[in-house]
Amino acid sequence: MAASLVQLFLEAPSVDVLDQCRKVDLCSIADHYEISVSRSWVKAEIKQVVLAVRLARLQLEAQSKQAEADRECNLRLEIRKMELEAEVQIRRLEKEEKIALAHVQRPSNGVSSAPVSPTSLAPQTDRFDVRKNILLVPPFRESEVDSYFSVFERIAITLKWPKEMWPLLLQCKLFGKAQEVVSALSLEDSLKYDCVKYAVLRAYELVPEAYRQKFRHHKKSTNKTYVEFAREKETLFDRWCSATKATDHDSLRELILVEEFKNSLPERMVVYINEQKVLSLSLAAVLADEFVLTHKTVFSTPRNENRSAESHPNSQPNRSPGVIRNSKEKESRRWRDVIGLADTVLAPLFSSENVQVSLPVPLVGSDTESAVHQEVLDTGFCFGSSVLSVDQWCSSACLSSVQSEGRPRVFKLFAPSV
């Protein structure tokens, strides 16, 4: 009788059967459902624990089944939505085909043209069944955008899908940010697979520079083996090469050389070169030189040549025109050296600031002033009354001390008197 009650409860659990069970039966039921009970408990306690645990498990199972049913329902709705979108696209293409056929068959200038059969216009479209092949398109996942296109292309090539149908099949599976980007394209671009692919990859920031950074910064995690880490590194490198179209030794050589070259440049210059999408070292070097020349500060000579002489009438008492001309040329060369030094050192340090470089007229006076100016030119820059070397300018402590003086954006450079 005891065994029959336990078996009856296991086949059809009910409170009535549980009330008829003895303490031994309740312990057997608890062992079957892996419920921890003590043999020292009274019958009522064991019954209460078994009933509570069993009800909780039944509730969890019901919730799990409901969630699974909801997922299946949502999946069916999504598939139906894609099928409807595909039907709309097919009808639109059929309408465009009829319009094109009508234009071809319409006589022009009174001369009747020969009838053109629809099969001769688009033989591939008539034989291709979108409804059947759309089920073979892999589902789109925003977390695996970079590998999705390679899988899609492999399937399309294997099944010999027409290239002009790739965008249509692809757009039926896109959602989220990818769908928004594709919908923003023009009608002509949305029918080109390469345009659609580039737009989606760019929306998820999967450009060559992003692949390069992922490859360089990818580190091994503690829960992965070195074999897995090596495979991930290999995959990231292949994606970087694929994005830059480095398929042979020469293109791979240029890729590595350009990267090493950009590592030696200031950040502003690297951004400029990346914007130009440079793939060769020679072109990157030319653009770097153009950037330096474009951003180089140019200062005109003072309009009043005599202002310096008037402030220091005894500095140059007797000079012939030839000596004065040579002195001006020498002074001009000094100014160019100072300007180049300012552009080379100050601009990279304060690329985000609106740096104003002040180059006053060189003072021509006593020997002491000339010595100070000569020291400034030889050692570095002068801010106010402080003479700072290039190494001091590059240190953060010096930068903070200069900024604390209340004039962080104005720098004065003095050239020596000639």
SVG drawing of the C-alpha trace seen along z (x, -y; Angstrom):
<svg xmlns="http://www.w3.org/2000/svg" viewBox="-8 -107 88 109">
<polyline fill="none" stroke="black" stroke-width="0.4" points="0.0,0.0 2.9,-2.4 4.6,-1.7 1.4,-2.2 0.8,-5.6 4.3,-6.8 4.0,-5.5 0.5,-7.1 1.9,-10.5 4.8,-10.4 2.5,-9.6 -0.2,-12.1 0.9,-14.5 -2.0,-15.7 -2.6,-17.0 -5.1,-14.2 -2.6,-11.5 0.0,-13.4 -2.4,-13.5 -2.7,-9.7 1.0,-9.1 2.8,-8.1 6.1,-9.6 8.1,-6.8 6.2,-7.5 6.9,-11.3 10.6,-10.6 10.7,-8.4 8.9,-11.1 11.5,-13.7 14.4,-11.5 12.9,-11.1 12.6,-14.8 16.0,-15.4 14.5,-17.4 16.6,-17.6 14.6,-16.5 15.5,-15.0 14.2,-11.7 13.8,-13.3 11.1,-15.7 7.5,-15.0 5.2,-14.1 3.6,-17.5 7.0,-19.2 8.1,-16.8 4.8,-17.2 5.0,-21.0 8.5,-21.0 7.8,-18.5 4.6,-20.4 6.4,-23.8 9.4,-22.7 7.3,-20.8 5.0,-23.8 7.9,-26.1 9.5,-23.8 6.2,-23.4 5.9,-27.2 9.4,-27.6 8.7,-24.9 5.6,-26.7 7.4,-30.0 10.1,-28.4 7.6,-26.9 5.8,-30.2 9.1,-32.0 10.0,-29.4 6.5,-29.7 6.9,-33.5 10.3,-33.2 8.9,-30.8 6.0,-33.1 8.3,-36.1 10.5,-34.1 7.5,-33.1 6.3,-36.7 9.8,-37.9 10.0,-35.3 6.6,-36.3 7.6,-40.0 10.7,-39.2 8.6,-37.2 6.2,-40.1 9.1,-42.5 10.5,-40.1 7.2,-40.0 7.0,-43.8 10.5,-43.9 9.6,-41.3 6.5,-43.2 8.5,-46.4 11.1,-44.7 8.4,-43.2 6.8,-46.6 10.1,-48.2 10.6,-45.4 7.2,-46.0 7.9,-49.7 11.3,-49.1 9.7,-46.6 7.0,-49.1 9.7,-51.7 11.6,-49.2 8.5,-48.1 7.2,-51.7 8.0,-52.9 10.2,-55.9 10.0,-58.5 7.4,-56.5 9.5,-53.4 8.2,-50.3 10.7,-48.3 10.9,-44.6 9.1,-42.9 11.3,-42.0 10.5,-39.0 10.5,-39.3 12.9,-36.4 15.5,-38.2 15.6,-41.1 16.1,-39.5 16.5,-35.7 18.1,-35.3 15.3,-37.2 12.6,-34.9 14.3,-31.7 15.4,-32.8 12.8,-32.0 13.3,-34.6 10.7,-33.0 12.5,-29.6 16.1,-31.0 15.4,-33.6 15.0,-30.8 18.6,-29.9 20.0,-33.3 21.7,-33.2 20.1,-35.4 21.8,-38.7 23.5,-39.3 24.8,-42.7 27.5,-41.1 29.0,-39.2 28.7,-41.7 32.3,-41.2 31.9,-37.4 28.2,-37.6 29.1,-38.9 31.7,-36.3 29.2,-33.5 26.5,-35.2 28.9,-35.4 30.0,-31.8 26.4,-30.6 25.5,-32.9 28.5,-31.6 27.9,-28.0 24.2,-28.2 25.0,-30.4 22.7,-33.2 22.7,-36.1 24.8,-39.0 22.0,-41.5 19.8,-39.6 22.3,-39.7 21.2,-43.1 17.5,-42.1 18.2,-38.9 20.5,-40.6 18.1,-43.5 15.4,-41.0 17.5,-39.9 18.9,-43.2 17.5,-44.9 18.5,-47.6 21.3,-50.0 22.1,-48.1 18.5,-48.4 18.5,-52.1 21.7,-52.7 20.6,-50.8 17.2,-52.6 19.1,-55.9 20.8,-54.9 19.5,-55.9 17.5,-53.5 20.4,-53.0 23.0,-52.3 20.6,-50.0 20.6,-47.7 24.4,-47.4 25.8,-44.8 29.2,-46.4 27.5,-49.7 25.2,-48.0 28.1,-46.0 30.3,-49.1 27.5,-51.1 26.7,-48.4 30.4,-47.8 31.0,-51.5 27.9,-51.9 29.4,-49.3 32.9,-51.0 34.4,-48.0 36.8,-50.0 40.5,-49.1 41.7,-51.3 39.2,-49.6 40.5,-46.1 44.1,-47.3 43.4,-48.5 41.5,-45.3 44.5,-43.2 47.1,-45.3 45.2,-45.6 43.8,-42.1 45.0,-40.4 44.7,-36.9 42.0,-36.4 42.4,-34.1 39.6,-31.7 41.1,-31.0 43.9,-28.8 46.8,-30.0 45.5,-28.0 42.3,-30.0 44.2,-33.2 46.4,-32.4 43.3,-31.6 41.7,-34.9 44.8,-36.9 45.0,-35.1 41.3,-36.0 41.8,-39.6 44.9,-39.9 43.1,-38.3 40.2,-40.7 42.6,-43.7 44.3,-42.5 41.0,-41.8 39.7,-45.3 42.8,-46.9 42.9,-44.5 46.4,-43.3 46.4,-40.1 50.0,-39.8 53.5,-40.4 53.8,-44.0 50.5,-45.2 51.3,-43.5 54.7,-45.2 53.1,-48.6 50.6,-48.0 53.2,-47.3 55.5,-50.2 52.6,-52.7 51.7,-51.6 55.2,-51.9 55.5,-55.3 52.4,-56.6 53.6,-55.4 56.4,-58.0 54.1,-60.9 52.0,-63.3 48.4,-62.4 47.0,-65.2 49.0,-64.2 48.0,-60.5 44.3,-61.5 44.9,-63.5 46.6,-60.6 43.9,-58.2 41.2,-60.4 42.9,-60.2 42.8,-56.4 46.5,-56.0 47.8,-52.5 51.3,-53.3 54.3,-54.6 55.4,-57.1 51.9,-58.8 51.8,-58.9 55.2,-60.6 54.0,-63.2 50.9,-63.9 52.9,-64.3 55.1,-66.9 52.1,-68.7 50.5,-68.7 53.6,-70.3 53.8,-73.0 50.1,-73.7 50.1,-74.1 53.4,-76.0 53.0,-79.5 54.2,-82.3 55.0,-85.7 55.6,-88.8 58.5,-91.2 57.8,-94.3 56.4,-97.2 58.5,-99.8 62.1,-98.8 63.3,-101.7 61.3,-101.0 64.0,-98.8 66.7,-101.2 64.9,-104.1 64.5,-102.3 68.2,-101.5 70.0,-104.3 73.5,-103.3 73.3,-99.6 74.4,-99.9 76.0,-103.3 77.8,-102.9 76.8,-100.2 77.1,-100.2 74.1,-99.1 75.8,-95.8 76.4,-95.0 72.8,-95.9 71.5,-93.7 73.6,-90.7 72.5,-91.3 68.8,-91.3 69.3,-88.1 71.0,-86.5 68.3,-87.7 65.6,-86.3 67.3,-82.9 67.2,-83.1 63.5,-83.9 62.8,-80.9 64.7,-78.6 62.7,-79.9 59.4,-79.6 60.2,-76.0 61.2,-75.1 57.9,-76.5 55.8,-74.7 57.7,-71.4 57.6,-71.4 54.6,-73.6 52.0,-72.5 52.1,-68.7 52.0,-69.6 49.0,-71.8 47.1,-70.3 43.8,-70.8 44.5,-74.4 44.3,-77.6 48.0,-78.3 49.2,-81.8 52.9,-82.2 54.2,-85.7 57.5,-86.6 58.4,-90.1 61.0,-92.2 64.5,-91.2 65.9,-93.7 69.2,-95.2 70.9,-96.7 73.4,-95.9 75.6,-92.9 73.6,-91.5 70.4,-91.5 72.1,-89.9 73.5,-87.2 70.1,-86.4 68.5,-86.2 71.3,-84.0 70.8,-81.7 67.1,-81.5 67.6,-80.6 70.2,-77.9 68.4,-76.3 64.7,-76.6 61.8,-78.9 61.1,-81.9 57.8,-82.4 57.8,-85.7 61.1,-85.9 61.7,-82.2 64.0,-80.4 62.9,-76.8 64.6,-74.1 62.9,-71.8 63.0,-68.9 61.5,-71.1 58.7,-72.0 57.9,-68.4 57.6,-67.6 54.2,-67.7 55.5,-69.5 56.7,-72.4 53.5,-72.5 51.4,-72.7 53.7,-75.4 53.3,-77.5 49.5,-77.1 49.4,-78.1 50.8,-81.5 47.5,-82.4 48.7,-82.5 48.6,-78.9 48.0,-79.8 50.5,-82.6 54.2,-81.8 57.0,-84.3 60.0,-83.3 63.1,-85.6 65.7,-85.6 69.1,-86.9 70.2,-90.3 72.4,-90.3"/>
</svg>
